[in-house]
Amino acid sequence: MTSFPPVRGRLTEGRPLSELTWLRVGGPAEVLFQPADLQDLQDFLAALPAAVPVFPMGVGSNLIVRDGGMRGVVIRLGRGFNGIETEGNRVTAGAAALDAHVAKRAAQAGVDLTFLRTIPGSIGGAVRMNAGCYGTYVADHLVEIRAVTRDGALVNLPAADLKLQYRQSELPEGAVVVEAVFEGPQGEPEALEARMEAQLKKRDETQPTKDRTAGSTFRNPAGFSSTGREDDTHEMKAWKVIDEAGMRGATRGGAQMSPMHSNFLVNTGEASAADLEGLGEEVRKRVFQHSGLQLQWEIMRVGDPLEN
């Protein structure tokens, strides 16, 4: 049995992670750690035995936690890690700040980070996944991050060190992003607000935003530059090849590929993580059989399956 260091925050053994993910599935974390502040996080990681795995978790918006749960420590940042500050055309945001809140605060200061407005989740996850929308990505605006490494050290890492690519980054193993600095072009607050309202309207008209989803399930099978920018000359979309394979609306248990947008995996009410992941794999199989394309998961899948 692992002995965990004392903390000022909260350590919870056996915390069901289904309560913390947008898809509302997943087994328990061996231990969930919610640090009180930065020093608490550093002290904990410095004292935690090196063999204990660590998984930083945001708000669970792009995540399937398997039904058997997760070993080691799941770290979830909250208050104390969600501040947002603006200075000139720079915006500094805590890793727990919601992407939408950062976009709105930036717009109020006349800084255009409007691409973040419709991205579900928090800044830490957006950095890790190089999140993007409407042709703009974190890589286009990220200056640097602060992170706590697995041994408890606080480091500043310039964006170039993260090697941001389409929906991925290279962070040190076990590192926890705590803050990110962005730069954006200047804009009139009213115009930026109007743009975000238009983006929200378009999203709500085309995506199942009222359902339990985790955003886009699969990456678009297109070309991307090294910074993660989609090649706009390539028009192939994941939803289109899913449709062509006859998988729009397909179901498994309580899981469904949304009839509204076939690249959205939905928990209709009682789905297990196995239902969701199994349906996703069935979609990948059918698409490959139909078109020869290998769809790649965009949703992160973590943890252990339930033992029979």
C-alpha positions in Angstrom: 0.0 0.0 0.0 1.5 3.3 -1.0 2.1 5.9 1.7 1.1 9.3 0.5 2.8 12.5 1.8 0.9 14.9 4.0 -0.9 17.7 2.2 -2.8 20.9 3.0 -5.2 20.3 0.2 -7.4 17.2 -0.2 -6.5 13.6 -0.7 -9.4 11.3 -1.5 -8.9 7.6 -1.9 -11.2 5.7 -4.3 -12.8 8.8 -5.8 -15.2 7.9 -8.6 -13.9 9.7 -11.7 -17.3 9.4 -13.4 -18.4 12.4 -11.3 -15.6 14.5 -12.8 -15.8 13.8 -16.6 -18.2 15.3 -19.1 -19.1 11.8 -20.3 -19.9 10.7 -16.8 -18.1 7.4 -17.0 -15.1 5.9 -15.3 -14.0 3.9 -12.3 -12.3 5.3 -9.3 -8.9 7.0 -8.9 -6.7 5.2 -6.4 -6.1 8.7 -5.0 -7.4 12.1 -6.1 -5.2 15.0 -5.0 -6.6 18.6 -5.1 -3.7 20.8 -4.0 -4.4 23.9 -1.8 -1.9 26.0 -3.8 1.3 25.8 -5.8 3.6 25.1 -2.8 1.3 22.3 -1.7 1.6 20.7 -5.2 5.4 21.1 -5.3 5.8 19.6 -1.8 3.6 16.7 -2.6 5.3 15.7 -5.9 8.7 16.1 -4.3 7.8 13.7 -1.5 5.8 11.2 -3.6 7.7 8.0 -4.4 9.0 8.1 -8.0 7.3 4.8 -8.9 3.8 6.2 -8.2 2.2 7.3 -11.5 0.7 10.8 -11.8 -2.0 11.9 -14.1 -3.0 15.6 -14.3 -6.7 15.9 -15.0 -8.5 19.1 -16.1 -12.3 19.3 -16.1 -12.6 16.0 -17.9 -14.0 17.4 -21.1 -11.9 15.4 -23.6 -11.5 12.2 -21.6 -12.8 8.6 -21.3 -11.7 7.1 -18.0 -12.1 3.3 -18.3 -14.4 1.4 -15.9 -11.6 -0.1 -13.8 -10.3 3.3 -12.8 -6.8 4.7 -12.5 -3.8 3.7 -10.5 -1.6 6.1 -8.7 -2.5 9.8 -8.2 -4.9 11.8 -10.3 -4.2 15.6 -9.7 -7.0 18.0 -10.3 -6.3 21.8 -9.9 -9.0 24.1 -8.7 -9.1 27.4 -6.8 -5.7 29.0 -6.7 -4.9 27.8 -10.2 -7.7 29.6 -12.1 -6.6 33.3 -12.1 -6.6 35.3 -15.3 -4.5 38.5 -15.8 -4.0 40.8 -18.8 -1.2 43.2 -19.6 -1.0 44.8 -23.0 -1.6 42.0 -25.5 -0.5 39.3 -23.1 -2.9 37.1 -21.1 -1.7 34.9 -18.3 -4.1 32.2 -17.2 -4.0 29.5 -14.5 -4.2 25.9 -15.8 -7.6 25.5 -14.1 -9.1 28.6 -15.8 -11.8 27.6 -18.3 -11.0 28.3 -21.9 -14.2 30.2 -22.4 -13.5 32.4 -19.4 -10.0 33.2 -20.7 -11.4 34.2 -24.1 -14.0 36.5 -22.5 -11.5 38.1 -20.1 -9.1 38.7 -23.0 -11.8 40.2 -25.2 -12.7 42.6 -22.4 -9.1 43.7 -22.4 -9.1 44.1 -26.2 -7.0 40.9 -26.9 -8.2 38.5 -29.5 -8.1 34.9 -28.1 -11.6 34.3 -29.4 -10.7 30.8 -30.7 -10.8 29.6 -27.1 -14.4 30.6 -26.6 -16.1 27.4 -27.9 -13.4 25.0 -26.8 -14.6 22.9 -23.8 -12.2 22.4 -21.0 -9.5 24.3 -19.1 -6.2 25.9 -20.1 -4.0 23.1 -18.8 -5.8 20.6 -21.1 -5.8 23.1 -24.0 -2.0 23.4 -23.8 -1.5 19.6 -23.5 -3.7 18.9 -26.5 -2.8 22.0 -28.5 -6.5 22.7 -28.7 -7.9 24.7 -31.6 -11.0 25.9 -33.3 -11.8 27.8 -36.6 -8.3 27.3 -37.9 -6.5 28.8 -34.9 -4.6 26.7 -32.3 -2.9 27.2 -28.9 0.4 26.9 -30.8 -0.4 30.2 -32.6 -0.6 32.2 -29.4 1.2 30.4 -26.6 4.4 32.2 -25.4 5.4 30.0 -22.4 4.1 27.9 -19.6 4.9 27.2 -16.0 4.8 23.6 -14.8 5.7 21.6 -11.8 7.8 18.6 -12.8 7.5 15.1 -11.3 10.2 15.9 -8.7 8.4 19.1 -7.5 10.5 21.7 -9.3 8.8 24.7 -10.8 10.0 25.4 -14.4 9.3 27.9 -17.1 9.1 26.3 -20.6 8.9 28.4 -23.8 6.3 27.2 -26.2 8.9 26.0 -28.6 10.1 23.4 -26.1 6.6 21.8 -26.1 6.9 20.8 -29.8 3.2 21.5 -30.3 1.6 19.6 -33.1 -1.9 18.7 -34.1 -3.7 17.7 -30.8 -0.4 16.9 -29.0 2.5 18.3 -27.1 5.7 17.0 -25.5 5.6 17.8 -21.8 8.0 16.3 -19.4 6.7 13.0 -18.1 4.5 13.6 -15.0 4.7 17.4 -15.3 1.7 19.4 -14.2 1.0 22.6 -16.1 0.0 25.4 -13.7 0.0 28.5 -15.8 0.2 29.6 -19.5 1.0 32.9 -21.1 -0.6 33.9 -24.4 -0.2 36.8 -26.9 -3.1 37.9 -29.1 -3.7 40.7 -31.6 -5.5 43.8 -30.4 -9.2 44.2 -31.2 -12.2 46.2 -30.2 -13.9 44.5 -27.2 -17.4 44.9 -28.8 -16.3 43.3 -32.1 -14.5 40.4 -30.3 -17.7 39.8 -28.2 -19.8 39.8 -31.3 -17.5 37.2 -33.0 -17.7 34.9 -30.0 -21.5 35.1 -29.9 -21.5 34.2 -33.6 -19.2 31.2 -32.9 -21.5 30.0 -30.1 -24.5 30.3 -32.3 -22.9 28.3 -35.0 -21.7 25.6 -32.6 -25.1 25.2 -30.9 -26.7 24.9 -34.4 -24.4 22.1 -35.6 -23.2 20.2 -32.5 -25.0 18.3 -29.7 -24.0 20.7 -27.0 -26.9 19.7 -24.7 -25.8 16.0 -24.7 -23.1 14.2 -22.7 -20.2 14.3 -25.1 -16.4 14.9 -25.0 -16.2 17.1 -28.0 -14.9 15.7 -31.3 -14.2 12.0 -31.1 -11.8 11.5 -33.9 -9.2 13.8 -35.6 -10.0 14.9 -39.1 -8.1 12.7 -41.6 -6.3 15.6 -43.1 -2.8 17.1 -43.5 -1.4 19.4 -40.7 1.7 21.6 -40.4 4.2 21.1 -37.7 2.5 23.8 -35.6 -0.8 22.0 -35.8 -2.5 24.1 -38.4 -4.9 22.2 -40.6 -4.2 22.2 -44.3 -7.3 24.0 -45.6 -6.8 22.6 -49.0 -7.7 19.1 -47.7 -11.5 19.0 -47.2 -11.9 15.5 -45.7 -13.7 15.5 -42.4 -14.1 12.8 -39.8 -17.9 13.2 -39.7 -18.1 12.7 -43.5 -16.2 9.4 -43.6 -18.2 8.2 -40.6 -21.4 9.0 -42.5 -20.1 7.2 -45.6 -19.4 4.1 -43.5 -23.1 4.2 -42.3 -22.2 4.9 -38.6 -24.2 8.1 -38.0 -26.5 7.3 -35.1 -24.9 3.9 -34.4 -25.3 2.6 -30.9 -23.7 0.2 -28.4 -25.3 -0.1 -25.0 -25.9 3.4 -23.8 -23.4 4.9 -26.3 -24.3 6.5 -29.6 -22.7 8.4 -32.4 -24.8 11.6 -32.4 -27.4 11.8 -35.2 -26.8 15.6 -35.1 -23.0 15.4 -35.7 -21.6 11.9 -36.3 -18.2 12.7 -34.9 -19.6 13.2 -31.5 -19.8 10.2 -29.1 -22.7 10.5 -26.7 -23.6 8.9 -23.4 -27.4 8.7 -23.8 -27.8 7.9 -20.1 -26.4 4.6 -18.9 -23.3 4.1 -21.0 -20.2 2.5 -19.6 -16.7 3.5 -20.6 -16.5 0.2 -22.4 -19.7 1.0 -24.4 -18.2 4.3 -25.5 -14.7 3.1 -26.3 -16.2 -0.1 -28.0 -18.5 2.0 -30.2 -15.6 4.2 -31.1 -13.5 1.2 -32.1 -16.3 -0.2 -34.2 -16.6 3.2 -36.0 -12.8 3.0 -36.7 -13.2 -0.5 -38.1 -16.1 0.3 -40.3 -14.4 3.5 -41.7 -11.3 1.5 -42.5 -13.3 -1.2 -44.2 -15.2 1.4 -46.2 -12.5 3.9 -47.2 -9.2 2.5 -46.0 -8.7 5.4 -43.6 -7.4 4.9 -40.1 -9.3 7.4 -37.9 -7.3 8.5 -34.9 -8.9 9.2 -31.5 -9.0 12.8 -30.4 -10.6 11.9 -27.0 -7.9 10.7 -24.5 -8.6 7.3 -23.1 -7.0 6.4 -19.8 -7.1 3.9 -17.0 -7.8 0.2 -16.8 -10.8 -1.8 -18.1 -13.0 -3.5 -15.6 -11.8 -7.0 -14.7 -14.3 -9.7 -15.4 
